[in-house]
Amino acid sequence: MLPSGRRRGLAFLVPDDWTPEQALAVFELLDDLLAVITDAYGDQLTDILRKRRSQEQTATPANYDDPP
């Protein structure tokens, strides 16, 4: 499962023959993309993620027989 929770979709395969420099270039690209998106939508994303996590916790039934 991907960090997003998705189980289907695009297969993210990293070729076995990438050099460390190629892997670093992709990593830096994704890191820059994350920074740009966070700058533009950071507060809104935080709110959405907070609501989503709250809904997940509410949807998970508590088992009161198990100690905390």
Secondary structure, DSSP 8 states (H G I E B T S, - for coil): --TT---SSS-----TT--HHHHHHHHHHHHHHHHHHHHHHHHHHHHHHHHHHHHHHHHS---TTS--
